[in-house]
Amino acid sequence: MNIRIVTDSCVDHNKGVFGHEENMERVPFKIIIENEEMIDKNIDLEELREKMKATKNKITTACPSPHEFLEAFKKCKENFVITISEKLSGSHNSAVLAANMFKEEVEDAFVHIFDCKTATAGASLVTLKLKTMIEEKVEKNKIIEDINNYIDQIKTFLVPVKLDNLAKNGRISSKKAFVGSLLQVTPIMCDNGDGEIILKEQVRGRKKAFNRLLEIIGEECENFEERILAISHVNSEDRALKLKEEILSRYNFKKVLIFEGGGLTTIYADDGGLVVSY
């Protein structure tokens, strides 16, 4: 089955999981800091983190344009597409517009777009499942049905250790960020089941937040042995490995995978942040 997977750059990287990605392409977001545009493709993540720390201004992102998606679609007549939650970005809409143009230009073209209703680690899990089903030569309609069901079941948690970027981007007030830093408050955020990120709990202390996340996984997850859990980290591989170890000691997940957060994940989770999806 000659089908390509096209995603935006909300999907985090792990070469050991995705291989060399011959039949995959990430269409990058753009990150704008102090009027400088950084392309979220082979981005220097250390440089990005330094620029984030240095600015006092809002950090913005721009989703891929329809033209950029269209150029990716042109490389194969049949494409499955995964975008970040439609509630978080215009990327999904850009992909839809590009698909319509592609179908007008190319006879018998096939494009199906999945709104993954999550981001980062969750989007990586959706991509992995899609890649596996394509390699197993599953019929396209069955792929669509199963991936949509999988998306509806995914749960995502975001645990930033810094509040600076949340404040810069208006997610929380500067006052709350200042007080939260003084009191060492760590937010545990999650998806609401409809593609939006909401505050679930606030915990005092990074270690307590780490332990509380472990508890929440046990409280909310079922059928561990049937699920793969993914951890995306921002410059925090040691904490990700520790979390993986603790999760496997408590719960019998089918597999636990670790991804390095890309540029977009770095903006969401900030330096030291973790994202967990299952």
N, C-alpha and C positions, 0 to 999 in steps of 0.2 A: 504494500500500500504506500504509494508515493505521496505522502502528506507532510507538509511542514508545520511546525508550531511557531507561531509568532506571539511574543508577549511584549508588554512594556517593561520598563526596568524596575518595576516593583518586585519582580522575581529575583530572589537572592541567589548567589552563585555557590556551587560546590561541584568542582570538576569530577570528584569521585562519584557523585550521584548522577549528574547529567552527561558525563563523558565529554567528548569533544564538540558536541552540539552541532554536528553537521547539518541536521534537519531542524535546527532551532535558530531563532533570531530574536534578540531583544531590541526593541525600538526605544531609544532612551528619552527619559525626561530631561529637562534642563533645570538647573539650580541657579538661582540668581542671588548673589550676595554683593552688596555695595555696587550695584549696577554691572557687576561682572558675571558673565554667563559661563557656567560649567556644564559640560555634557556628561550625563550619567552613563558613560561607556568607557571602560578602562580608566575610570577616574582615579586620581591620586587621593585616596581616602584620608591620608594623614594631612595633606594640604587642605582638604575640605574641612576637616575638624578644626584645624588652626584658624581658618577663615571664619568659621562659625563662632569660635571663642572670641575672636578679635572684634567682631561687629556688635554694635548695640542696636542695630536696626533690624527690621523684619526680614526674614529669609523667605524667599518665595520659590515656588516651583512652577514650571510650565510643562504641560503634558505634550506628548508627541502630536504633530499635526497630521491631518488626513493624508497629506502628500507623503509624509514619512512612512506611515503605515502602508500606503499604496505601493511605494517602492519596494517594501518588504514582501508584499503579496505577489508582486510581479515575478518573483524568483521561483514560484511554483504555482501550478494551476489550482491546487487544492490546499487550503490552509485552515487550521484550527487556531483560534486567537484567544488569549487570556489577558484580560486587563484588570487593573486595580479596581476596587469597588467604585461603581458609578457614583456613589454618594460622597466619595472623597476626591474625585477628579473628573475632568472632561475627557480623559483618555478613552473611555468606552465609546463616547459619542464620536470622537475622531476616527476610531476603528470602524464604526458603523458607516460613517460617511465614505471612508476609503473602500469598504467592502462594496458599497453600492456603485462606486465609480469603477472598481475592478470588474464587477459583473457586467457592466455596460461595455467595457473594453474587451473582455476575454470571453469567448463563447464557452459555455458549459463550465464556467469557473465555479468553484465551491469555496465558500468562506462561512465558517460558523464562529460566532464570537461569544465567549463566556465572560459574564461579569462575575468575577470570583468572590465578590462581596466581602473581601478581606484585602490584605496586602502582605508584603514581606514573607515571613515563614509560611503563612497560609497559602499565598499565591504559589510559592515554591512547591508545596504539597500537591496542589491542583495540577501544576505543570508535570510533576513526576508521575502522577496517576495517568494523565493524558498520554505522556510519552510511553508508558508501559503498555497501555491499551492499544496504541498505534502499532507498537512493535509486535504485539500479540495478534495483529491483524483483525481486531474486533471490528465488526460492521459499524459504519458511521452513525447510524441512528441509535445503536446500542451505546456507543461512546457518549453521544449527547445526553441520553437518558441517565447513564451512570454518573457522568461528571456533574450534571445538574444536581443529582441526589447527593453526591459527595460534597459539593459546595454548600448545600443546605445544612449539612451536618458539622461542618468545620467550626471550631471555636478558636479564637485568637486572643491572646493576652499580651499587653505591652507594659513593660516595667522599666521606665527611664530612671536613671539614678540622679540625673540633673534636671532642674526645672527651667533652666535658662532659655532654652529654645522654645519651650511651650509658652513662655511669657512673651518672647520676641514675636511669635506668630499669633498672639492673641488668644491662645487656647486657655490660658489662665492669666489673671492680672499680675502685673509686676509686683504688687504688694503681696499677693498670695505666694508668689515664687520666692520672694525675700523671706517671708515668715516661714514658709515651708523649708527653706534651706537652713534657717536658724534652728528650727525644731527637728531637722533631719527627717522630714516627712517624705515618704516615697509613695507616689500614686501607683495603684494597680489598675490599668485600664483594660477594657475588653470590647469586643464587637457586640452589637446589640441584636445580632441575628438578621439585620436588614442592611448591613453594609456600612454602618456608622460606628465610630469609636467613642465610647463613653467611659466615664470614671466609675469603676466598680467599688474600690475601697481606697482608703489612705492609711498607711501604716508608718509608724515612727521607727526609723532605722532601716538601713539597707538589708541587714541580716534578717530582721523580722519580716520584711517584705518578701525576701527570698523564701523563707520558710512558709509564709502564708500562701505564696503562689503554689508551693508543693501541696499544701492542704487543699486549695481550691481545685487543683487538678483531680485529686482523689474524690472530692465532693461532687464534681460536675461531670466527670468522664465515666462512660460505661463501655463495656466490651473492650478493655484495654488490649487484649491479645489480637484483636482484629484491626487495631489502629497503629498508624505510624505517627510519631510526634516529631515535630521539627522545632529547632531552636535557631533563631538568627541573632547574632550578636554584633555590637558595634565596638570594635577595638577591645573586646573582652572575652577572648577565647578561653582563658582560664576559668572564668565564672560559668561560661557555657558548658565546659567539660565537667565542672563540679555539679552543675544542675543536672546534666545528663546522668552522672553517677548516682545522684540522690533519687532521681526519677526511677531509674532502673532498679534501685534497691527497694523501692516501695511498690512499684506497679509493673505489671508484665506486659508493657507495650510490645507490639510486634517488632518495632525498630525505633530508635531515636537517632535522628540526623541533625548535624550541626551545619549551619550555613553562615558565611561571612556576609554581614549586611552591606549592601551596596550604597550608592549615594543617597537614594531616596529613603532607605531604611535609616541611614545616618541622620537625615533630617527629622524623621519621625521619632526615633528612639534616643538620639543624642549619644555622646561619648559615654561608653560603659553600659548602655541600655541593652535589654534583652527582649526578644519577642518569642512567644511560645504559641504554637498552633498544633492541633491534633484533630 
